[in-house]
Structure formats: C-alpha cells, structure tokens
Amino acid sequence: MKELKLYYMEGCPFCKKVRKFIEKNPELKVEELDIADEKNHKDLLEIGGQDQVPMLTIDGKPMYESGDIVKFLKDQLA
C-alpha cells in the first residue's frame, strides 16, 4: 500500500472535490493535512516546491491537479 498524504486548504473548491472523493471511499487511506498549520505549509513547499493545493504525495512524490489526483485515487480502488 502506498503512503498517501493530501495537502489542502479550507475553502479551496479543488481541494473540496478531492476530499469529497476520499470521504466517499473510506477504504482509501489518505492522511489529510491542512496547510493552515504552519508545519504542513512548510512541508508543502519543501516537498513540491510550489505553493499550490491540492497536492497529493504518493510515497513522498508530489502530484497536483484535482482531476489527476481523483483519477489516481480511483485507480487505487480498482
């Protein structure tokens, strides 16, 4: 099983899209990290080099774009 972490920001519609998908599929084990927390925001910048959410890390490697993230997560369910 891959280690999955989602960096998100409250109020971001693209983050809501991904988080809603995760909520509807509880078998997905995704740690959700709000970038309002200074440590999480720092990690977001260090890992991906961009101040952009949502960012999903897959075993520490960043993925951006809500559509790509949802597609990846759907593939994990297959």
N, CA, C and O atoms as CSV, one atom per row, in Angstrom:
chain,resi,resn,atom,element,x,y,z
A,1,MET,N,N,0.847,-1.192,0.000
A,1,MET,CA,C,0.000,0.000,0.000
A,1,MET,C,C,0.887,1.249,0.000
A,1,MET,O,O,1.839,1.343,0.774
A,2,LYS,N,N,0.572,2.180,-0.853
A,2,LYS,CA,C,1.338,3.419,-0.952
A,2,LYS,C,C,0.986,4.352,0.204
A,2,LYS,O,O,-0.140,4.348,0.702
A,3,GLU,N,N,1.977,5.159,0.624
A,3,GLU,CA,C,1.718,6.177,1.638
A,3,GLU,C,C,1.162,7.415,0.918
A,3,GLU,O,O,1.828,8.002,0.066
A,4,LEU,N,N,-0.068,7.796,1.277
A,4,LEU,CA,C,-0.740,8.914,0.620
A,4,LEU,C,C,-1.028,10.024,1.620
A,4,LEU,O,O,-1.584,9.786,2.692
A,5,LYS,N,N,-0.637,11.251,1.246
A,5,LYS,CA,C,-0.911,12.429,2.070
A,5,LYS,C,C,-1.469,13.513,1.168
A,5,LYS,O,O,-0.917,13.804,0.108
A,6,LEU,N,N,-2.567,14.105,1.602
A,6,LEU,CA,C,-3.196,15.180,0.847
A,6,LEU,C,C,-3.016,16.490,1.595
A,6,LEU,O,O,-3.463,16.635,2.733
A,7,TYR,N,N,-2.364,17.430,0.953
A,7,TYR,CA,C,-2.218,18.783,1.496
A,7,TYR,C,C,-3.347,19.611,0.890
A,7,TYR,O,O,-3.520,19.646,-0.328
A,8,TYR,N,N,-4.116,20.279,1.756
A,8,TYR,CA,C,-5.288,21.012,1.291
A,8,TYR,C,C,-5.430,22.326,2.052
A,8,TYR,O,O,-4.756,22.571,3.052
A,9,MET,N,N,-6.340,23.166,1.535
A,9,MET,CA,C,-6.678,24.432,2.188
A,9,MET,C,C,-8.198,24.523,2.261
A,9,MET,O,O,-8.888,24.308,1.264
A,10,GLU,N,N,-8.711,24.840,3.436
A,10,GLU,CA,C,-10.156,25.031,3.597
A,10,GLU,C,C,-10.629,26.106,2.624
A,10,GLU,O,O,-9.951,27.114,2.426
A,11,GLY,N,N,-11.775,25.890,2.027
A,11,GLY,CA,C,-12.359,26.872,1.128
A,11,GLY,C,C,-11.937,26.717,-0.320
A,11,GLY,O,O,-12.540,27.330,-1.202
A,12,CYS,N,N,-10.924,25.919,-0.588
A,12,CYS,CA,C,-10.462,25.700,-1.964
A,12,CYS,C,C,-11.401,24.692,-2.637
A,12,CYS,O,O,-11.517,23.558,-2.171
A,13,PRO,N,N,-12.077,25.091,-3.735
A,13,PRO,CA,C,-13.033,24.178,-4.377
A,13,PRO,C,C,-12.370,22.922,-4.953
A,13,PRO,O,O,-12.990,21.859,-4.987
A,14,PHE,N,N,-11.133,23.035,-5.399
A,14,PHE,CA,C,-10.439,21.872,-5.954
A,14,PHE,C,C,-10.069,20.883,-4.851
A,14,PHE,O,O,-10.099,19.669,-5.056
A,15,CYS,N,N,-9.720,21.414,-3.685
A,15,CYS,CA,C,-9.439,20.568,-2.527
A,15,CYS,C,C,-10.717,19.865,-2.067
A,15,CYS,O,O,-10.697,18.686,-1.715
A,16,LYS,N,N,-11.827,20.606,-2.076
A,16,LYS,CA,C,-13.117,20.014,-1.669
A,16,LYS,C,C,-13.470,18.829,-2.556
A,16,LYS,O,O,-13.958,17.808,-2.073
A,17,LYS,N,N,-13.221,18.968,-3.856
A,17,LYS,CA,C,-13.510,17.890,-4.819
A,17,LYS,C,C,-12.758,16.617,-4.425
A,17,LYS,O,O,-13.344,15.536,-4.381
A,18,VAL,N,N,-11.468,16.746,-4.141
A,18,VAL,CA,C,-10.647,15.592,-3.791
A,18,VAL,C,C,-11.058,15.028,-2.434
A,18,VAL,O,O,-11.182,13.814,-2.274
A,19,ARG,N,N,-11.270,15.912,-1.454
A,19,ARG,CA,C,-11.635,15.454,-0.115
A,19,ARG,C,C,-12.989,14.756,-0.111
A,19,ARG,O,O,-13.187,13.799,0.637
A,20,LYS,N,N,-13.919,15.219,-0.931
A,20,LYS,CA,C,-15.235,14.578,-1.030
A,20,LYS,C,C,-15.072,13.161,-1.584
A,20,LYS,O,O,-15.715,12.229,-1.103
A,21,PHE,N,N,-14.216,12.999,-2.591
A,21,PHE,CA,C,-13.970,11.669,-3.151
A,21,PHE,C,C,-13.385,10.736,-2.087
A,21,PHE,O,O,-13.798,9.582,-1.970
A,22,ILE,N,N,-12.431,11.238,-1.324
A,22,ILE,CA,C,-11.815,10.432,-0.257
A,22,ILE,C,C,-12.863,10.056,0.788
A,22,ILE,O,O,-12.902,8.918,1.256
A,23,GLU,N,N,-13.707,11.014,1.149
A,23,GLU,CA,C,-14.758,10.772,2.149
A,23,GLU,C,C,-15.720,9.682,1.686
A,23,GLU,O,O,-16.178,8.873,2.493
A,24,LYS,N,N,-16.029,9.658,0.385
A,24,LYS,CA,C,-16.956,8.657,-0.163
A,24,LYS,C,C,-16.306,7.284,-0.326
A,24,LYS,O,O,-16.992,6.292,-0.572
A,25,ASN,N,N,-14.993,7.234,-0.188
A,25,ASN,CA,C,-14.262,5.972,-0.349
A,25,ASN,C,C,-13.350,5.752,0.857
A,25,ASN,O,O,-12.130,5.887,0.755
A,26,PRO,N,N,-13.953,5.411,2.008
A,26,PRO,CA,C,-13.171,5.302,3.247
A,26,PRO,C,C,-12.106,4.208,3.221
A,26,PRO,O,O,-11.225,4.187,4.080
A,27,GLU,N,N,-12.174,3.306,2.254
A,27,GLU,CA,C,-11.134,2.277,2.163
A,27,GLU,C,C,-9.797,2.866,1.703
A,27,GLU,O,O,-8.748,2.241,1.858
A,28,LEU,N,N,-9.848,4.078,1.135
A,28,LEU,CA,C,-8.611,4.782,0.795
A,28,LEU,C,C,-7.997,5.325,2.082
A,28,LEU,O,O,-8.670,5.995,2.866
A,29,LYS,N,N,-6.752,5.039,2.288
A,29,LYS,CA,C,-6.053,5.524,3.483
A,29,LYS,C,C,-5.218,6.729,3.077
A,29,LYS,O,O,-4.091,6.591,2.600
A,30,VAL,N,N,-5.792,7.918,3.275
A,30,VAL,CA,C,-5.124,9.158,2.889
A,30,VAL,C,C,-5.064,10.070,4.110
A,30,VAL,O,O,-6.096,10.411,4.688
A,31,GLU,N,N,-3.874,10.455,4.494
A,31,GLU,CA,C,-3.706,11.402,5.587
A,31,GLU,C,C,-3.961,12.796,5.017
A,31,GLU,O,O,-3.357,13.183,4.017
A,32,GLU,N,N,-4.860,13.549,5.657
A,32,GLU,CA,C,-5.201,14.886,5.184
A,32,GLU,C,C,-4.528,15.929,6.062
A,32,GLU,O,O,-4.653,15.902,7.286
A,33,LEU,N,N,-3.806,16.856,5.416
A,33,LEU,CA,C,-3.016,17.852,6.126
A,33,LEU,C,C,-3.410,19.252,5.679
A,33,LEU,O,O,-3.208,19.623,4.523
A,34,ASP,N,N,-3.973,20.026,6.601
A,34,ASP,CA,C,-4.419,21.391,6.318
A,34,ASP,C,C,-3.205,22.323,6.332
A,34,ASP,O,O,-2.458,22.362,7.309
A,35,ILE,N,N,-3.013,23.076,5.237
A,35,ILE,CA,C,-1.846,23.954,5.170
A,35,ILE,C,C,-2.010,25.219,6.008
A,35,ILE,O,O,-1.103,26.050,6.051
A,36,ALA,N,N,-3.159,25.377,6.676
A,36,ALA,CA,C,-3.301,26.478,7.635
A,36,ALA,C,C,-2.335,26.248,8.803
A,36,ALA,O,O,-1.926,27.193,9.477
A,37,ASP,N,N,-1.980,24.990,9.031
A,37,ASP,CA,C,-0.960,24.640,10.023
A,37,ASP,C,C,0.403,24.973,9.398
A,37,ASP,O,O,0.736,24.486,8.317
A,38,GLU,N,N,1.169,25.793,10.080
A,38,GLU,CA,C,2.446,26.288,9.543
A,38,GLU,C,C,3.396,25.155,9.140
A,38,GLU,O,O,4.072,25.250,8.116
A,39,LYS,N,N,3.448,24.091,9.934
A,39,LYS,CA,C,4.334,22.958,9.612
A,39,LYS,C,C,3.905,22.309,8.299
A,39,LYS,O,O,4.745,21.992,7.457
A,40,ASN,N,N,2.600,22.112,8.125
A,40,ASN,CA,C,2.113,21.489,6.891
A,40,ASN,C,C,2.402,22.367,5.680
A,40,ASN,O,O,2.756,21.866,4.613
A,41,HIS,N,N,2.249,23.688,5.848
A,41,HIS,CA,C,2.525,24.606,4.737
A,41,HIS,C,C,4.010,24.554,4.371
A,41,HIS,O,O,4.368,24.556,3.193
A,42,LYS,N,N,4.858,24.508,5.379
A,42,LYS,CA,C,6.307,24.406,5.151
A,42,LYS,C,C,6.629,23.103,4.406
A,42,LYS,O,O,7.410,23.108,3.455
A,43,ASP,N,N,6.029,21.999,4.836
A,43,ASP,CA,C,6.240,20.707,4.175
A,43,ASP,C,C,5.770,20.750,2.724
A,43,ASP,O,O,6.441,20.217,1.841
A,44,LEU,N,N,4.620,21.379,2.469
A,44,LEU,CA,C,4.088,21.518,1.112
A,44,LEU,C,C,5.131,22.161,0.199
A,44,LEU,O,O,5.390,21.678,-0.903
A,45,LEU,N,N,5.720,23.250,0.670
A,45,LEU,CA,C,6.710,23.978,-0.124
A,45,LEU,C,C,8.002,23.175,-0.301
A,45,LEU,O,O,8.596,23.175,-1.379
A,46,GLU,N,N,8.433,22.490,0.765
A,46,GLU,CA,C,9.674,21.709,0.687
A,46,GLU,C,C,9.535,20.503,-0.237
A,46,GLU,O,O,10.453,20.196,-0.998
A,47,ILE,N,N,8.402,19.823,-0.175
A,47,ILE,CA,C,8.206,18.607,-0.964
A,47,ILE,C,C,7.993,18.930,-2.440
A,47,ILE,O,O,8.648,18.359,-3.313
A,48,GLY,N,N,7.073,19.850,-2.707
A,48,GLY,CA,C,6.703,20.107,-4.093
A,48,GLY,C,C,7.330,21.332,-4.721
A,48,GLY,O,O,7.386,21.450,-5.945
A,49,GLY,N,N,7.803,22.246,-3.889
A,49,GLY,CA,C,8.399,23.458,-4.423
A,49,GLY,C,C,7.396,24.471,-4.947
A,49,GLY,O,O,7.781,25.494,-5.512
A,50,GLN,N,N,6.107,24.191,-4.762
A,50,GLN,CA,C,5.049,25.085,-5.233
A,50,GLN,C,C,4.077,25.366,-4.094
A,50,GLN,O,O,3.820,24.512,-3.245
A,51,ASP,N,N,3.545,26.579,-4.096
A,51,ASP,CA,C,2.528,26.947,-3.110
A,51,ASP,C,C,1.171,26.703,-3.761
A,51,ASP,O,O,0.415,27.635,-4.034
A,52,GLN,N,N,0.882,25.414,-4.006
A,52,GLN,CA,C,-0.325,25.026,-4.740
A,52,GLN,C,C,-0.982,23.836,-4.062
A,52,GLN,O,O,-0.320,22.865,-3.695
A,53,VAL,N,N,-2.295,23.928,-3.902
A,53,VAL,CA,C,-3.089,22.810,-3.387
A,53,VAL,C,C,-4.256,22.571,-4.343
A,53,VAL,O,O,-4.657,23.482,-5.067
A,54,PRO,N,N,-4.797,21.368,-4.354
A,54,PRO,CA,C,-4.374,20.224,-3.562
A,54,PRO,C,C,-3.063,19.634,-4.089
A,54,PRO,O,O,-2.752,19.701,-5.278
A,55,MET,N,N,-2.322,19.061,-3.163
A,55,MET,CA,C,-1.130,18.298,-3.517
A,55,MET,C,C,-1.233,16.961,-2.800
A,55,MET,O,O,-1.352,16.904,-1.576
A,56,LEU,N,N,-1.187,15.903,-3.569
A,56,LEU,CA,C,-1.166,14.556,-3.006
A,56,LEU,C,C,0.266,14.057,-3.100
A,56,LEU,O,O,0.885,14.126,-4.163
A,57,THR,N,N,0.793,13.555,-1.994
A,57,THR,CA,C,2.093,12.905,-2.092
A,57,THR,C,C,1.865,11.400,-2.099
A,57,THR,O,O,1.088,10.856,-1.314
A,58,ILE,N,N,2.569,10.754,-3.011
A,58,ILE,CA,C,2.499,9.307,-3.169
A,58,ILE,C,C,3.886,8.789,-2.844
A,58,ILE,O,O,4.821,8.950,-3.628
A,59,ASP,N,N,4.011,8.170,-1.689
A,59,ASP,CA,C,5.328,7.754,-1.196
A,59,ASP,C,C,6.323,8.917,-1.272
A,59,ASP,O,O,7.481,8.730,-1.646
A,60,GLY,N,N,5.857,10.123,-0.913
A,60,GLY,CA,C,6.719,11.290,-0.844
A,60,GLY,C,C,6.868,12.082,-2.128
A,60,GLY,O,O,7.501,13.137,-2.129
A,61,LYS,N,N,6.284,11.585,-3.246
A,61,LYS,CA,C,6.394,12.284,-4.524
A,61,LYS,C,C,5.108,13.076,-4.769
A,61,LYS,O,O,4.015,12.532,-4.615
A,62,PRO,N,N,5.225,14.375,-5.154
A,62,PRO,CA,C,4.037,15.211,-5.296
A,62,PRO,C,C,3.257,15.001,-6.591
A,62,PRO,O,O,3.821,14.715,-7.647
A,63,MET,N,N,1.936,15.154,-6.469
A,63,MET,CA,C,1.025,15.166,-7.621
A,63,MET,C,C,0.067,16.328,-7.399
A,63,MET,O,O,-0.458,16.518,-6.302
A,64,TYR,N,N,-0.152,17.100,-8.456
A,64,TYR,CA,C,-1.058,18.240,-8.395
A,64,TYR,C,C,-2.237,17.998,-9.323
A,64,TYR,O,O,-2.303,16.984,-10.018
A,65,GLU,N,N,-3.165,18.946,-9.322
A,65,GLU,CA,C,-4.366,18.959,-10.169
A,65,GLU,C,C,-5.404,17.971,-9.636
A,65,GLU,O,O,-5.178,16.762,-9.603
A,66,SER,N,N,-6.532,18.514,-9.225
A,66,SER,CA,C,-7.576,17.709,-8.588
A,66,SER,C,C,-8.053,16.567,-9.472
A,66,SER,O,O,-8.288,15.464,-8.978
A,67,GLY,N,N,-8.201,16.810,-10.765
A,67,GLY,CA,C,-8.651,15.750,-11.675
A,67,GLY,C,C,-7.671,14.597,-11.735
A,67,GLY,O,O,-8.072,13.433,-11.723
A,68,ASP,N,N,-6.389,14.916,-11.798
A,68,ASP,CA,C,-5.361,13.872,-11.829
A,68,ASP,C,C,-5.331,13.103,-10.514
A,68,ASP,O,O,-5.155,11.884,-10.502
A,69,ILE,N,N,-5.504,13.820,-9.413
A,69,ILE,CA,C,-5.492,13.173,-8.088
A,69,ILE,C,C,-6.676,12.217,-7.959
A,69,ILE,O,O,-6.503,11.082,-7.516
A,70,VAL,N,N,-7.869,12.657,-8.338
A,70,VAL,CA,C,-9.054,11.797,-8.245
A,70,VAL,C,C,-8.884,10.574,-9.152
A,70,VAL,O,O,-9.228,9.460,-8.756
A,71,LYS,N,N,-8.357,10.772,-10.360
A,71,LYS,CA,C,-8.135,9.635,-11.263
A,71,LYS,C,C,-7.161,8.643,-10.626
A,71,LYS,O,O,-7.405,7.436,-10.659
A,72,PHE,N,N,-6.066,9.133,-10.049
A,72,PHE,CA,C,-5.107,8.254,-9.383
A,72,PHE,C,C,-5.799,7.477,-8.265
A,72,PHE,O,O,-5.615,6.265,-8.143
A,73,LEU,N,N,-6.596,8.175,-7.446
A,73,LEU,CA,C,-7.263,7.501,-6.323
A,73,LEU,C,C,-8.269,6.463,-6.813
A,73,LEU,O,O,-8.391,5.389,-6.224
A,74,LYS,N,N,-8.992,6.780,-7.891
A,74,LYS,CA,C,-9.921,5.798,-8.467
A,74,LYS,C,C,-9.170,4.551,-8.895
A,74,LYS,O,O,-9.632,3.433,-8.666
A,75,ASP,N,N,-8.015,4.737,-9.513
A,75,ASP,CA,C,-7.206,3.591,-9.958
A,75,ASP,C,C,-6.753,2.739,-8.771
A,75,ASP,O,O,-6.569,1.531,-8.918
A,76,GLN,N,N,-6.572,3.349,-7.603
A,76,GLN,CA,C,-6.168,2.598,-6.410
A,76,GLN,C,C,-7.291,1.686,-5.920
A,76,GLN,O,O,-7.039,0.694,-5.236
A,77,LEU,N,N,-8.526,2.026,-6.272
A,77,LEU,CA,C,-9.681,1.242,-5.842
A,77,LEU,C,C,-9.919,0.038,-6.752
A,77,LEU,O,O,-10.612,-0.905,-6.369
A,78,ALA,N,N,-9.352,0.067,-7.940
A,78,ALA,CA,C,-9.593,-0.983,-8.940
A,78,ALA,C,C,-8.898,-2.283,-8.569
A,78,ALA,O,O,-8.998,-3.267,-9.302
